[in-house]
C-alpha cells in the first residue's frame, strides 16, 4: 500500500497531544446532520484566536481519506455519538 501524507492529519494529531486542546469533535456530528440538506453551507465565524483553524483542521482530517483517521478520533466526543447511533 502507498503511504498517504496528509499534513492536516499531522497538524491535528499534534494539536490532540497539546494540553490546551478542547474537544470539539461533536461539531462533526452536528455537521453530518446538515451536510445533505439545503442548509449544507456553513460559515465558521469567531473572534480572533478562538480556534477557527483548529476546527478547519479537524474537519479536513475527518472528511479526508486516511487509514489512520479511525484512531485519531478515538476517545473523543464524536466516538460517543457514533456509538449512540449504532
Residue pairs with C-beta under 8 A, 6 or more apart in sequence:
1 67
4 65
4 66
4 67
6 61
6 64
6 66
8 57
8 60
8 61
8 64
9 61
9 64
9 66
9 68
9 69
9 72
11 57
12 54
12 57
12 58
12 60
12 61
12 72
13 72
15 21
15 54
15 57
16 72
21 54
22 51
23 76
23 77
24 51
24 54
24 55
24 58
24 77
25 58
25 62
25 73
25 76
25 77
25 78
25 79
26 77
26 78
26 81
27 55
27 58
27 59
28 58
28 59
28 62
28 78
29 77
29 78
29 81
29 82
31 42
31 59
34 40
34 42
44 52
44 55
44 56
45 52
46 52
61 69
61 72
62 69
62 73
62 78
66 72
73 79
